[in-house]
Amino acid sequence: MQTILILGATSPIGAALSEQFSNGNRIVLSARNHVRLIAVADRCIKVGAIAVRIAAADLAHTIQPIIDANSEWPIDLIVDAASAASGASRVRDPDVAPDAMQGIIQADVLAHLDLYQRLAQLNRKHPDIVFISTVLAIVKTPEREIYSAVKRLVEIYLEKLATSEPAVKVLIFRIGKLIDPDRDSQSAKTMAARVQHELTAGSLTALYGMGGRVLIWLNFLHPHVLNLIVRILRIFRG
Ligand SMILES: NC(=O)c1ccc[n+]([C@@H]2O[C@H](COP(=O)([O-])OP(=O)(O)OC[C@H]3O[C@@H](n4cnc5c(N)ncnc54)[C@H](OP(=O)(O)O)[C@@H]3O)[C@@H](O)[C@H]2O)c1
């Protein structure tokens, strides 16, 4: 049995990951929306979690509820899918006010590094980490540079961790397709199963989705062509 912390457990992706990792494990669920966390907790129990605990926290302000949960159930694995600047919100760089930047950096970078390090100190062992990232962390696209940059910063921390502490399992899982349960109810579940597969296989990085491979290929071919195609696709997707 492991104790597994799911950050961003209230999104469809986070909920699918919570269920995927439930069987035979203790699960700590975190995000801001308490009502949705309770619904996800019920589903985790139904699919075989031994016990579930909720540690609601706004990462822009505090990680303390998660530290408190860890004092009773030391966390072995963090599945980190929380993001204030994420894909589904579709926030574009021009929509981000300058004074919102600090909150985004706190919620999407500093809180994550602080949490990883505090848990490592408290448990005298760095937890294993699955970081749900995006292909946009490594491919520059128009008006998504804030999202891209914050994801990439956490990736860099984890790449360094994997080198300096080889005993810690690290998986950087880059999603390269739109996971939208309104269009495809199975999409988040299929992705979550792949995350667990890659973790078991011991991968350091994984790219999920053909769209991501095409983006990387187009970027290699010519970044301006990539930018044009992304702009056109966004006009059609709205
Ligand atoms: N959907 C996609 O196609 C796609 C593509 C590439 C990568 N991803 C990655 O997959 C993950 C989930 O994305 P999503 O598209 O499902 O996004 P989403 O619906 O916006 O989910 C973001 C998650 O982070 C939590 N969150 C946001 N701000 C927070 C804060 N200040 N403190 C604590 N928790 C916070 C949200 O929960 P609360 O609102 O309850 O706090 C939610 O659970 C993200 O890491 C994203 O980068 C998604």
The ligand as a MOL file (V3000), in Angstrom:
LIG
                    3D

  0  0  0     0  0            999 V3000
M  V30 BEGIN CTAB
M  V30 COUNTS 48 52 0 0 0
M  V30 BEGIN ATOM
M  V30 1 N -6.9510 19.3690 -20.8030 0
M  V30 2 C -5.9250 19.2100 -21.6230 0
M  V30 3 O -6.1220 18.9560 -22.7960 0
M  V30 4 C -4.4980 19.3390 -21.1360 0
M  V30 5 C -3.4860 19.3770 -22.0880 0
M  V30 6 C -2.1650 19.4530 -21.6440 0
M  V30 7 C -1.8890 19.4410 -20.2860 0
M  V30 8 N -2.9010 19.4220 -19.3740 0 CHG=1
M  V30 9 C -2.5510 19.4430 -17.9360 0
M  V30 10 O -3.4380 18.5990 -17.2150 0
M  V30 11 C -3.7120 19.1480 -15.9220 0
M  V30 12 C -5.2250 19.3160 -15.7540 0
M  V30 13 O -5.6200 20.2270 -16.7330 0
M  V30 14 P -7.1150 20.5200 -17.1160 0
M  V30 15 O -7.1180 20.8340 -18.5230 0
M  V30 16 O -7.9990 19.4270 -16.6280 0 CHG=-1
M  V30 17 O -7.2640 21.8790 -16.3170 0
M  V30 18 P -8.2950 22.4500 -15.2860 0
M  V30 19 O -9.6130 21.8240 -15.5100 0
M  V30 20 O -8.1470 23.9150 -15.3140 0
M  V30 21 O -7.6970 21.8680 -13.9100 0
M  V30 22 C -6.7290 22.4870 -13.1490 0
M  V30 23 C -6.7030 21.7900 -11.7790 0
M  V30 24 O -5.8390 22.5380 -10.9260 0
M  V30 25 C -6.5880 22.9860 -9.7980 0
M  V30 26 N -6.1550 24.3500 -9.4610 0
M  V30 27 C -6.2030 25.4640 -10.2370 0
M  V30 28 N -5.7390 26.5290 -9.5660 0
M  V30 29 C -5.3840 26.0670 -8.3240 0
M  V30 30 C -4.8440 26.6770 -7.1690 0
M  V30 31 N -4.6080 28.0060 -7.1180 0
M  V30 32 N -4.6040 25.9160 -6.0810 0
M  V30 33 C -4.8540 24.5870 -6.0860 0
M  V30 34 N -5.3630 23.9430 -7.1560 0
M  V30 35 C -5.6270 24.6750 -8.2630 0
M  V30 36 C -8.0520 22.9600 -10.1960 0
M  V30 37 O -8.8880 22.6840 -9.0910 0
M  V30 38 P -9.7580 23.7490 -8.2850 0
M  V30 39 O -10.3460 24.7090 -9.2720 0
M  V30 40 O -10.7640 22.9140 -7.5520 0
M  V30 41 O -8.7870 24.3860 -7.3590 0
M  V30 42 C -8.0730 21.7380 -11.1230 0
M  V30 43 O -8.2070 20.5580 -10.3650 0
M  V30 44 C -2.9580 20.4860 -15.8590 0
M  V30 45 O -1.7500 20.2850 -15.1850 0
M  V30 46 C -2.7170 20.8220 -17.3130 0
M  V30 47 O -1.5610 21.5900 -17.4930 0
M  V30 48 C -4.1990 19.3780 -19.7680 0
M  V30 END ATOM
M  V30 BEGIN BOND
M  V30 1 1 1 2
M  V30 2 2 2 3
M  V30 3 1 2 4
M  V30 4 1 4 5
M  V30 5 2 4 48
M  V30 6 2 5 6
M  V30 7 1 6 7
M  V30 8 2 7 8
M  V30 9 1 8 9
M  V30 10 1 8 48
M  V30 11 1 9 10
M  V30 12 1 9 46
M  V30 13 1 10 11
M  V30 14 1 11 12
M  V30 15 1 11 44
M  V30 16 1 12 13
M  V30 17 1 13 14
M  V30 18 2 14 15
M  V30 19 1 14 16
M  V30 20 1 14 17
M  V30 21 1 17 18
M  V30 22 2 18 19
M  V30 23 1 18 20
M  V30 24 1 18 21
M  V30 25 1 21 22
M  V30 26 1 22 23
M  V30 27 1 23 24
M  V30 28 1 23 42
M  V30 29 1 24 25
M  V30 30 1 25 26
M  V30 31 1 25 36
M  V30 32 1 26 27
M  V30 33 1 26 35
M  V30 34 2 27 28
M  V30 35 1 28 29
M  V30 36 1 29 30
M  V30 37 2 29 35
M  V30 38 1 30 31
M  V30 39 2 30 32
M  V30 40 1 32 33
M  V30 41 2 33 34
M  V30 42 1 34 35
M  V30 43 1 36 37
M  V30 44 1 36 42
M  V30 45 1 37 38
M  V30 46 2 38 39
M  V30 47 1 38 40
M  V30 48 1 38 41
M  V30 49 1 42 43
M  V30 50 1 44 45
M  V30 51 1 44 46
M  V30 52 1 46 47
M  V30 END BOND
M  V30 END CTAB
M  END
